Structure formats: C-alpha cells, structure tokens
Amino acid sequence: MKKMLLSLLAALTLVCAVLLCTACYSPGSGGLLFSETEGGYAVTGFSGKERFYKSFTVDIPSQYNGKPVVAISDAAFTGYTSLVSVTIPDTVTRIGSGAFTGCVLLPEIDIPDSVTYIGEDAFAGCLILEEIKLPESLEYIGDTAFKMCPILEKISIPDSVTHIGTNAFDQCDALTYKEYENGCYLGNEQNPYAALIKIKDTTVDHFTAHSGAKVVQSGLLNSCVSLTSLTFEGNVPYYPYAELPDLNTVTIESGTVRDHAFEGCKELTNIVIGEAVEKIGSFAFLDCEAMENVTLPSSLRSVGKDAFGRDGDNQPQWIHNVYYTGTIEDWCRIQFETEASNPLNHIAYMYIDGALLTELTIPDFMTGIDGNVFSGCRSLKRVVIPSSVTVIGDRAFYQCLSLENVEIPDTVTTIGYGVFFNCALKTVKIPDSVTNIGDSAFYFCDDLTCVEIPDSVTSIGDAAFFGCRSLAGIVIPDSVTYLGYEAFSGCSSLESARLGNGITEIPYLAFHNCSSLTSIELGNSVTSIEDRAFESCTALTDFEIPKTLVYVGKYAFEECSSLQITQYKNVRYFGNANNPYHILLQIIDRETRTCEIHQDTKVIASGAFEDWKWMISSIVLPDGVVGIGRHAFSDCENLASINIPKTVMRIGEYAFEDCKTLKEIVVPISVTRIGRGAFEGCEALTICCEAEAWPNEEDWEYNQTYGWHASMNPDKRPIVWGYAEE
C-alpha cells in the first residue's frame, strides 16, 4: 500500500505541474513521423517540441502516402510525459516495445480490434492509466507490458491471447484478480479465468488450472520449483511446459489438447486424458522421450500429426503401455493422422478396459480399417477382419511385432501402404479380390515363408516384400503390370522367382541382395532391367534374357558372381548359351584408345563407357543394337563420331552427356524413347533426326515418361528434321 501511495503522489505532482502549462496542444497527424514497414507505414514519433511543455494529444491517421498505417514503432512515444490522449486507427496491428513507456498523464487508451501484438514495456510506467480493454484480436502481450501502472484497476484479457510475457502486470497494485484454488486470474466478462497471472503458494508439487484458463504468464510455473504434476480442467493453456524440468504427470480433464502443447517435455512419464476430451492436436507430445504410460478416453475422436512422435530415426521404445477406457468399436473410430499420431506406434502394449489386447476381431460395421489405427500394438497376435471390410488402410497394423495370424476376407480390394510392416506373419493368403498390394505392405516380415499372389492383383508396390528373409519362392501372375522398386530386395532365402507376362520393367533394386536366388524366369514382355535390379544376387546362375529387352541399368548385375560373364577384347558381356554377348556391361581398361564391340551385342548397359574421357575418338555400334543405357557414353570428351544403328529403340538419360567434341549424331526412325539430358553438354553437336517432327509432340506426359523427353536437348543444339543419309 505504501508503494502504491508513493506512486500516486508522484503522478499527482506531475499532473499539477502540467496544469500550470499552456492549453492542450493537438497536432492531429501533423508533425508525426513515419517509416515504411511491411504492409504500409509505422508511426515512429513526433517532430515538434510542443510535447515537452504542453498537454499533448495525438491522432494517428489510418493512411500515410496512400498506404495504411499498420504499426506504432518501438519507443515511438517513450517519455512523452505530456501525452494525455491518443487515437489509434483500426488499421494498426502492432504496438511496439516501449511505444508508450513513461506516458505518465495518459489516463486511458482505446486499442482497436485490429491489434494482435503489444510489445514489451509498451505501457510501462503509465501512472494514471485506470482501465484498458484489450481487443478480441490480440494474441501477444510482451514482457512487463503494463508494469508499474499503479492505479490500473481493470483490464479485459480476451480468450484470443496466446502469450503473456514475464511480469506483464508487475507493480499493478490496484488490479483485482479472480482466485481459484492456488491461482490468481485475469480475464473478461464471459471468462474471468482467461489468464493465469499469479500463484499464491509456489512451494507446491501439484497445480490445477481452472477450466477457463487459456494462457499462463511466461515464467510463472517455473517459479514453482517443486512442481511435478499438472491438472487441466479444460483446454491446455498456452505455456512452454518443456521449461518445467521435473514435470512428470499431466492430467487433462476436458476440452482439446492443442498443437505442440507438451512438445519437448523430456521428463513427462505419464499422461491421463479425461473422458470429455475429443481431440489431441498435432505434435502435442512430440519428443516426450521419457513417457511410459498413456491413458486415452472413449470420447477421443481425432489425433493430429505426430502427436506422439519423436525426432530422429531408429529411436528405441519409449511408450510402454496404452490404456484405453472405451471398446474396440470406439477405438476403430479414432482418426490418427500419421503413424506417430498413435501412441501404440512406439511398440506399446494395449489394454482395453484393463485387459491386455492379444486377439482382435474388427467390428462388422466397418467397411474400411483406417490408417494407423493399431500401428505398433506389440500385444496383438491375431486379427480377424469381417467381410464388410474392402480396404485395409495405410499402416493399420504397422510394426505389430507379435502379429502372427491375420484372416483377410475376399471382399478386400486394397492392402495399403505399410499395413503389415515388420509383423510376425508366417504365411499370408491374399484373396482373389485384392487388386493392389501397397508400398511396404509386408516390409521386413522376417518370418514370412509363403505368400500366394492371386491373378486379381495388378500392382505390387515399392518395397512390398522388402527384407522378407524367410520367403523361399515367389510367383507373380500375368495380371501384375506394375512391380515396385525394391519389391523383393533383401529376401535372402528366396531361391526362385517367376514373373508374369504383364511386367515390362524390372525396377531399381527389385531383387537386390537376394543372395540365395539361383534362377529367375522373366515374362515375355520385359523391355528394361533398371539400375541394381539384381545386384548382389551371388547365387544367380539361371537367367534367360528375354528377346524384348532393350535397356539395362547401371550395376544391374553387379556382384552376381555366379553368372557367366564373357570377355571379348576390352569389354565384359553377359548373355546366354545362344548369345553370350547380348548385353555389353562395361569396358575393362579405360586407358585404352580403341574398342571393338562384338557384332552380336544387343544392349549397351548404363555407364558402360562412362568417363572414358580422352581415350577414344570414334566408336562403331553393330547393327542389331536395340538400346543404349543411361550415361552409357557420358564424359567421353574426345568422342567425335558414333553411329546409332537403325535397330535402336531407346537412348537412355544422359547417354551422351558432355561428349564435347561429338559433331553429328543421326537418330533413326526406330528410336521411340530418348531420356532427359541425353545430349546435354554436347557443345558441337547437330542432331539429325529421321523423324519429320517431334514424336507425340502434344502428349507432354507421354514424352516425359516413355517418349522423347522434353529436356533431351537442354542446350538447344540444332536439330535437323526429316534427315536422310546420302
């Protein structure tokens, strides 16, 4: 009280001094100083001397130089001890730090609804400021924003505020707070508990926030040095809870758990979400690495992105148990935005109404199993899916490490991405209703020994059976037209594979590191074998090259030590008994200046002559070559001439990149596909095309994938159309 009386005495003394001066001076907008800022102009102060000796009012205009006035700059009116009134237009969104610090005669101020930000010390030391209503638009109140406003009795803090800085209302001795249990609150007529400003007893280890609390003043909870647990009766107020080093238990009784609410609370071990909570926001418990137990209510309907996620890859288990108060039917209705939205994702044990979940029958009201719904449930061993289900969503049973048995009905058409990722399945019967096996669907199902793919399936996704190290054989039916990259990579027990006639491309790393694979039968439609497709298939001996093959990628047969590789002159080849020179793999000695290619060669593999810089000036491709691979001759900087046989159908990406001395190349009418950058960096080149015009010129998407790529000639070298040799 003594402190307040002294402050009032000082204020009254100053008021008396000003009253002895001349009459009130009102410049309107004249004399105000402005500077350009984002979105318009900011008021920076006043140029006149009158403010030092007269009662001074300011009317800030809504526009200056034809642009809106959007801000009051930092320290714009600091120390204007004669300022008695200010009008702020509704174009202003920001009141800067120290904007009105020390305006000791300012009794009131009307802040328009446009303002979202009040900086630190903005109204500090406004000694006779009695009442202020903050606008519904306001989000930010800076540190000590209203410090030492000793007669400020009433302030309305809207629910929109998300930040109140440290000591924002320090030495505002006339303020009246609303008390609840151990806290003191400021708010508004509808919600008098909007902002928690003080804690009466800072020695407590537990604190309960009122259901109306929206924000907690910065640093306030840090003053409770023994605080270990928090209870929120409503929505979680804005506060950086990660700053509480000993916080280990959180209970949220109702409302919504907002985005990022407890992100980074490293010591948080237990959370209890009450029966009235329907939503948990994105990243709400991100990186709470000490968390052990989570209790979720039957009322829960959605969980945002990575709500229970953890930064970084290959993190160990950190949530042990998930306790759910509802039924399986209730759980199946929860929408988990990502796999890390589900606390089970961390390989946790799930308890339904207190009982450990080991067997699961999906409710028959469901037509689809939503993504992520049981992701990471370690206790689950058996799943029965009813005939009502047509789609098994992405990651539905992702990393259910104990899942050994699943019954998929013949109504299911799609098995989504990562559905059985890293499960303990031994055999799988895919019903003949399924048309699509998603990416990573059976990724690292280490115990899977047998899988039957029915002839209804048209697509096998990327890495669909990656790392299925017990899988002994696979038969892909003719119906499959798409085989994803790495589809069977790392299937180290796979001994044989037969691919149907629908597959035209063996993709990147498709059978990489299948170390037991001895034989593979390709269908009669395969045109390309992509990079590293059979790399490290060390046991592979039986490989029949299809007649349709026109393209072989880089390292497609690298480290296939059991294959019969043939050497002719300075080049390695791979083929079969009928033609051991079918595929030219690579030149042996890159220091040589000559190279004779065998006349039976059909395909030049990717990278075959790459980086053969200054050694060779010309090369002759024999008639019968049908494909030239990616980077086949790139960086052959001394290559001045090369022929493209009239049998060639495909020229790969960057095939002749940086062949700087290559002067002319004839592209025969037989070529239907040219990859991007095929002639990039060919500084002296003229491209002579037997075609009259760009094939499929109007079909951009076709050209980017299958035709002549739009950027095959990025340096805009001359093209001669309709070329005919003399």
N, C-alpha and C positions, 0 to 999 in steps of 0.2 A: 504493500500500500504506500509506503514512504517513497519507494522508487517511482510509482505512478504519479504521486503528488508533485514530486520534483520535476518530472517531465511535463506535467500540466502547467506548472509555474513558468517553466521556460517558454512554453508555447504561448501562454498569455502575455508574457513580457514582449515577445516578438510581435504579436498581434497589435499591442499598444503602440509599438514603435512604428509599425507600418501605417496605422491610422493617422499619425501625425504628418504623413507624406501627402502629396497631392492626390487628386481624384484618380479613380481607377482608369488604367490605360488599356484599351482594347484594340490591338492592331489588326484584328481579323486574320487574314492569311498574309498580309503584308509584313515583310521582314523575316518571314520563316525561311529557313534554309533547307534545301533538298539535295538528295543524291540518288542516282539511278540504282535500282536493285532489281532482283528477279521479279518480273511481273509488273513493274512500274517504278514508283518513286518511294523513297523513305524520307520522313522529316528528320533532320539532323540537329535542329536548334533554331535560334533566333539571332538576327544580326544586330538589333537595336540595343541601346544602353538603358532604355526605359525599365527593363526588367529588374534593374538593380535598385531602383528607388521608387517605384510605383506599384500599386496593386495591379497585377498583370493578368490578363485573360488571353487565352489562345483558342482560335477557331481553326482547326486543321481542315483544309479543303479536301474534297473527295477526289479531285483531279489536279494534276500539275503538268503543264506542257502537253495536254491532251492524253495523258496516261493516268491510271488510277494511283492514288496514294495508298500503298499496301502495308506500310510499316512505320513504326516510331523507332528510330535507331537507338542503339546503346548510348546511354548517357545524354540523350537528346536534350532533356530539361533538368539534368542534375544540378542541384544547388540554386534553382530558380526560387529563391526564398519569398518572392513577391507574387508567385503564381497562385491565383485564387480560384481559377476556373479553367477547364479545358474541354473542348468539344471534339470528340473523335468520330470520324465518319465511318459508315458501315462497309467501307472498302478495306479498312485496316484489318490484317490478320495476325500481326505480330507486334507486341510491345517489348522492346529490347531491354537488356540488362541495364539497371540503373537509370531507366528512362525518366523517372520522376523522383529519384532519390533526393531526400532533403527538401522537398517542396512542403515546407512546414505550415503554409497557410492554405493548403488545398483541403477543403472540408469534405468534398465528395467527388466522385467521378462516375460517369456513365460509360461503361465499356460495352460496345455494340456486339451483337450476336455473331459477327464475322470473326472475332478474335479467337484464335486457337492456342496462342502461345504468350505467356507472360514470363519474362526473363528474371534472372536473379537480381535481388535488390531493387526491383522495378519501382516499388512504392515504399521502400525502407525509409524510415525517418519522417513519414508524413504525419506530423504530430497531432493534427486536429482532424484527421480522417476518421469519421464516425461509423460509416456504413458503406458497404460495397456489395453489389450483386454481380456475380460473375456470370458470363453468358453461357448458354447451353452448348455452345460450340467449343468451349475451352477444353483443351487436353493437357496442357503443360503449365505448371506453376514452378518457377525456379527457386533455388536456394535463397533463403532469407528475403523472399519477395515482399513480404509485409512486415518485416522485422521493425520493432520499435515504432509501432503505431499504437500508442498507449491508450487512446480513448476509443479505438475501434471495438464496437460492441457487437456488431452483427455483420456476418459475411455469409453469402449463399454460395455454397460449392456444388456445382451440378454433378450429376452422375457421369457425365462425359469425361471428367478429368481422369487421366491415366498416370500422371506423375505429379507428386508434390515434393519439392526439394527440401533438403535438410534445413531445419529451423525456419521454415517458411513463415511461421507466426510467432517467432521468438519475441518476447517482451511486449506482446499484445495483451496486456494485463486485464483489459476490460472484456475480453471475449468470454462468452458463455458457452460451455461445452455440454453436449449430451453424453451422460455417462452410461456405460453398460459393463457390468462386471468389473474388469480391471482396466478398461479403456475409456478414453475421452474422445468424442467425435464432433466433427463439424459436418453440416450438410445443407439441406434445403427443405422447403415446406413439405414436399412429398416424401423425402427421405432424409431425416435428420442425422442418419448414421453413415453418410456417404464417404466420409474421410476420417480415418483413424489418425489422430494427431498426437496423442499423449498416452503413456502407460503409467498408471499410478504406482504400481509396485514392480520394479524392474528386476527383482530377485527371483521371480517365479520361473519354474521349468516348463510350464504349460500356459498357453494363451488361447482364449476363444474369441474369435471375431464375430461381431454382430452380422446377421444375415443381410443387412443393408449395406455393409461396407463394400466400397468399390475400389478404394485406393488406400494405401498405407504410406504415411510420410516417410521419405527416404531416411535410412539410418535408424529409424525408430526401434525396430525389433532387434537391431544389433546391440542396443543398449541393455537388452535382457541377456546377460552373459551366461545364464544357466538354462536358456531356452532349448528344449529338446523336442517338444511336440506342439503342434498347432491344430486347432479345430476351426473349421469354417462352417458357419450355419447356412451360408448361401454361396453365391458365386465367389470364387477366389479373388480377393482384391489384388490390384497391381502392386507388385513389390518384387525386388530382386532376391528371392528366397535363397538363391545359391550363396548369398553372402552370410548365411547363418551356418557356422561351421559344425554345430552339434545337432542340427535338426535331423531327427531320425524317424519321426512318425507324423503322418498327416492324415486327418480325417476331414472329409468334405461331405456335408450332410445333404445339400440340395443345390439346385442351380446347374451351372455349367463350369467345367474346368477349362479355363481359357487357354488359348495358344501360348506355348512357352512358359506356362505358369511356374513349373518347378524345374525347368531346364538347368542342368548342371549342379543339382543338389547332391553332391558326392557322397554324403553320409546318410541319405534317406534310405531306410531299410524297409519300412512298412507303409503302405497306403491303404486306406479304407474309404471307398466311395459309397456314399449313402444311397438309400432306396429312392430318393427323389431326383437323382442325377440322371440326365438323359444323354448328355454329350460330354466327351473329353476332346479337347482341341488338339490341333497339330503340335507336335514337339513338346507336349505338356510335361512329360517326364523324361525327355531326351537326356541321355548321358547321366542318369541317376545310377551310377555303376555299383552302388552298394545295396541296391534294392533286392530284397529276398522274397517278400510276400506281397501279393496284391489281392484285395477283395473288391469284386465288382458286383453291382446290383442287377436285379432283374429288370429295372427301369431303363438301363442303358440301351441306347439305340444307335449311336454312331461314335466312332473313334477316329480322330484325324490323323493326318500323315505323320508317320514315325513317332507317334505319341510315346511309345516305349522303346524308341530306337537308341542306338549307341554309335557314336562316331567311330570310324575306322573299321577295317575288315578283320575277319577271323578272331573276333572277340570271344572270350570264354563265357560259359553260362553265368548269368548273374541274377536272373529271377528264378527262384526255386519252386514256388507254389502259387497257383492262381485259384482263389476261392470264389465260386460264383453262386449267388443266392437264388438264381432262377432255375428253370428247367432247360433241357436240351433245345426244346422248341423256342424258348426265349433267346438262347444263345445264338441260334441259327438266324435270328432276325437282326442281329447286330451288324452294322456296316463298318468293316475295317478297311480304311482307305489304302493302306500298304501293309506288307507283311510285318513291318516293325510297328504297326499300329496295335498289333495283338501282343499282349504280354507273353502269351504262350510261345511266341516266336523265339524266345531265348531258351528253348528246350526246357520248359517247365512242366510240372505235374499239375493236372487239373482236377479240382474237386467240385462236384455238382451236389449242392445241398449237403456238403460234408463227406460225400463218398467219392473215392478215387475213380476217375473215369478210365476204364480199360476197354470196354466194348461200347460201340455206338451204333444205333440204328437211326438213320436220318429220318425225320418226320415226313410222312407221306403227303403233307400239304405242299411240300417244296417241289418246284419244277426245276430249280437250279440250286447248286451249292455255291454260295457266294465265296468270292476270293478271300483267302487269308483266315477263314473262319476257325479252323483248327490248326493253323500253322504253328508248328513247334510243340505240339502236345506230346510229351515224352511218354505218358502213361498209356496212350491209346495203342491197342494191339489188333483190334478187329473192327471193321466198318461194314455195315450193310446199307446199301443205297437202294431206295424203293424205285419202282417202275415209273413214278411220277417225274423223276429227275431226267432232264435231257442234256444239261450242261454241268460239268464239274469245273468250277471257276478257278482262276489263276491262284496257285499256291494254297489251295484249300487244305491240303494235308502236308504241306511243305515241312520237311525235317521232323516228321513224326517218327522218331528213331526206332520205336518199338512196333510200328505198324507192320504186321506180317501177312494179314489176310484182308482182302477187300473184294466185295461182290459188286460188280458193275452190271447193271441190268441192260437189256437190249433196247432200251429207249434212249440211252446216252448217245449223243452225236459228236460231242466235243469234249476232249480231255485237255484242259487249259495249261497255260504256262506253269511249270514247276509244281504241278499238282502233287506228285509223289516224290519230289526231290528228297534224296537221302533217306528214304524209308527202308524198312527191313523186309520188303516183299521178296518172296521166293519164286513164285510163279504168278503170272497175270494172264487172264483170259480177256482179251479185248473183244467185246461183242461186235457182231457184224452190222450194227447200226452206226458205229463210230466212223466219221469221215476225216477227222483231224486229230492228230496227236501233237500237242503243243510243244513249244520250245522247252527244253529241260524237264519234260514231263516225268521221266524216270531217271533223272540225273543222279549218279552215284548210288543207285540201288544196288549195293555191293553184293547182296545175296541173291539177286535175280538170276535164275538159271535158265528159265524158259519163258518166251513170250510169243504168242501167236498173233500175227497181224492179219486181220481179215481183208478180203478183197473189196470191202466198202471204203477202206482208208485211201484217201487221195494225197494226203500231206503228212510227212513226218518232220517235225520241227527241228530247229537248230539245237544241237546237244541233247536231243531227246533221250538217248540212252548212253550218254557220256559216262564213262567210268563204271559201267555195269560189269565188274571184273569177274563175275561168275557166269556170265552169259556165254554159252558154248556155240550156238549157231543161230542164224537168222535167215528167214526167207521173206523177201519183200515182194508182194504181189504186183501184177501188171497195172493194177488200178492206181498205184502211187506214182504221181507225176512230179512231186517235189520232195527232195531229200535234203534236209538242212545241213549246214556246215557243222562239223564235229559230231555228227549224229551218233556214231559208234566209236568215237575217239576214246582210247584208254580201255577198251573192252579186252583185257589182256588174256582171257581164256577163250575168246572167240576163235574157233578153228575154221569155220566155213561160212560163207555168205553167198546168197543168190539174190540178185537184183532183177526185178521185173522189167518188161519191155517199155514201161511208161517213163522210166527215168532217162533223161537226156544228159544230165550233168552229175558227175561225182564231185561234190563240193569240197571246199577247203577243209583239210584235216578230217575228212569224213571217217577214215579208218586209221587215223594216226595212232601209232603205238599199240596196234593190235598185234602183240608180239607172238601170239600162237596161231595167227591166221596163216593157213597153208594154201588155201585155194579160195578163189572168188570167181563167181560167174556173173558177168555183166550182161545186161539185156542187149537187144539188137538195135537200140535207139541212142546209145551213148555217143555224144559228139565231143564232149570235153571232160577231161580229168583235171581238176583245179589244183592250185598250189598245195603241196604237202599232203595230198589226199591219202597216200599210202606210206607216208614217211614212218620209218622205224617198224615196218612190218617185217621183222627179221626172219620169220619162218616162211614167208610167201614164196612159193615155187610155181604154183599152177595159176597162170594168169593168161587168159586168152584175150588178145587185143581185138576189140570189135572193129568191123570194117567201116563203121560210120564215124570213127574217131578222127577229129580234125584239130584238136587242141590239147596240149599237155602243159600243165602249170609248172612253176618252179619248184624243184625239190619234191616232185610228185612221188618219186620212188627212192628218195634219199634214205640211205641206211637200210635198204631192202637187200641184205647181204646174201640171201639165198636165191635171188633172182639171177638168171643167166644174162650177164652183161657182155656185149660183144664189142671188141675194139677193132676199128678199121682206120688205118693211117693214124691221124692225130685226134680221133674222135671216139667217144663212147656211145653205144647204141643199146637199145632194149627192144626186143621183139619176141618172136616165137619161132617154132621149127620151120614154118613156111617162109618167114621173112624176119631174120634176126636183126635187120637194120630198120625196122619200121619207125622207131622213134629215135631221133638224134637227141641225146641227153645233154652232152656238153663237150667242148673242146678240152683236150688234156693239157697240152703245153701252150700257154698263152704267149710264149716268147717266139713261137714260130711265125714265119711270114707267109706260109702257104697253108691251104686247107682244101682237101679233095673230099667232097661229100659223096657217100655211096649212092649209086643210082636207084636203089630200092627204097630209099628213105621217103616216108610219107608225111611225117610230122617233125617240125623243128620245135623242140621244147623251149619253154620260157627260160630266158637267161643263158641260152646255150653258148652264145658268143659275146656276152656282155663284158664290157671293159677291155676288149681286145683292141686297145687304143691305136697305136701307131704301127701295128704289125702287118695288116692286110689291106690291100688297096682294092681288090675285087674278089667276088665270090660268085660261084655258079651253083644255083639250086637245080637239082634234076627235075625233069618232067615227072609228075606223079605226086609231088609235094602238095598236100591239101591244106596245111595250116602252119602258121608262123606264130610262135608264142610271145607272151608279154616280155618286153625287154630283151628279145632274142638277139638283137644286134645293137642295142643301145651303147653309146660311148665308143663305138668303133670309129674314131675320129678321122682315120685315114681311108675309110671305105669310100671309094669314088664311084663304084658301079656294082649293081646287083640286079639279077633278073627275078621277076615274080612269075613262076610258071602259070600257064593258063588253067591249071588244075586247082590252084589255091582258092579256098573259100573263106578263110579267116586270117586276119592280121591282128595280132594282139595289141594290148595297150603299150604305148611307148616302145614299140618294136624296133623303131629306127631312131629313137631319141638321141640327139646330139651327134648324129652322123654328119659332121660339119662340112665334109668335102663331097658328100653324095650330091651329084648334079641332076640326075634324072632317074625317075622310077616309073615303071609302067604298071598300072593297076588293071589287071584283066577283068573282063566282064563277069568272070566266075566268082569274084570276091563279093560276098554278101555282107560281111561283117568286118568293120575296122574299129579298133578300140581307141579310147581317148588318148591324145598325145602321141599317136603313132609316128608322126613326122615332126614332133616338137624339136626345136633347136637345129633343124636341118637348114643351115643358113644359105646354101647354094642350090637348093632343090627346086626342080619343077616337077609337079605331079601330073603325069599323063594318064588319064582315065579313059578306058574304052567305053565306059558308060556315057550316054548322051547328056545325062544330068544326074544330080544327086538322087540316089535311090530312096524311095519313100520320103521324099523331101518334106511333105506336110505332116508326116506322122512322127512328131518330136519324141514321144515316149518310146516308140519302137526303135528309133535310131539310137537313143541313149543306151538301150539295153541290148538290142540284137542287130541293129543296122550299122550304118556308118556314123560313128559318134560325132556330134556337132563340133567337138574340140579336137578332132583328129589332126587338124592343121592349125594350131593356135597362133602360129607366126604369120598366117595369111600368105604362105608361099603360093606362087602361081599354079593354077590348075588348068590343064588343057582337057576339055571335054570332047568326047567322040574321037579320041585318038586312034589312029590306025597306022600300024607299022608299014613302012615302005617295003 
